[in-house]
Amino acid sequence: MKFAAYIEYAPDPAKIKEWRPKHRGYLTDLFNDGKLAASGPFTDDSGALIVYEAPTKEAAEAILKGDPFFKQGVFAKWELRPWNAIFVNRDLLGG
C-alpha cells in the first residue's frame, strides 16, 4: 500500500543543505528496497512529497522517522495519508 507524506521543512537552509546528501542516500536505499514509490522537494525548497510503499500507516511512519532529515529536525511538519495511484505517467515524472 502506498502512503503519501506531505512534508514541510524547518526554515533552516544550511541544515537542509548539510543533511541532504544523507537524506538522499536514505531515499536511494528505500527505492532500491522497493519501499519508495516517488520523492522530490518542492521547487521553493519549503518541503517535499514522498510516497512510501508499506503494509501499514505505522510502518510508513517508521520509515519517515528513520530519515536523517527527520532525525535532524528538517521535517518540521508532515501529514501521512494512504494514497491510491490511479494514473502515473512515468515519462512526465522524469528522474
N, C-alpha and C positions, 0 to 999 in steps of 0.2 A: 504494500500500500504506500502511496506517496503522501508526504506531508510537506506543505509549503511553509517556509518561515519567512515572514516579512520582518526584516531586522533594521533597526535604527542604530547608527554608530554614535558613540560619545564624541563630542566636538573637540577631538584632540588629533589633528592631522599628523603630528610627529609620532604618536603612539600607533596610529594606523599604519604609517609607513614602516615603522620599526618591526611590527609584528606581521605585516602582510606576507612576507616570504614563508613563515612557518604556517600561517593560516592557509595559504595556497597549497603548501605541501600536505597539510592535513586533508584538504579537499581532494587533492590528487589521489591520495591513498583511499579515501572513501569512494571516489569514482572507479578506481581500479578494483575495489572490492564489491562493486555493484550496489553501493549504498547512497550514491549521489546521482540524481537524475538531471539536475541543472543547477547552475550557480552563476552569480555575477553581481557586481556592485552597481548601484545606481550611478548615472553619469555625473552627478554632483558630489559623489563620494559621501553621501549622507547615510548610506546603509546599503543593504543588499537583499536580494531574493535568492533563497536557497531551497531547493526541492530535494528532500531526502527520500530514500526508499527504506522503509522499516515496517516491521509487523504490527507495531502499536505506536500510539502517540508517546507513551512513556519511553519507548526505545528511540524514537526520533528525538525526543528531548535530551536523552542521554548523549546522543551523537552531537547535538548542538552544544551541549555543555562540555563536551570533550575538545571543542575547537579552541585553539590558542587565543583567538580573538575574544571568546567568551571568558576564558581564564584570566586574561589580562585587562578585562573591563572595557574592551572596544565595543562589545554588544551592549548598548545602553538599555534598549527595549526590544522585545520581539513578540511576535504573535505566531503561533504554530497551529496550522489547521490542516485537516485531511484534504487532499486535492485529487480530483479525478481528471486526468488528462484525456480530453476528447479529441482535440486536434493538435498535432505537433508538426510543424514544418521545419525539419532539421536543416534544410537549405537556408532558411531565414534566420535560424538561431546562430549560425556562424560557429566559430570555435577554433 
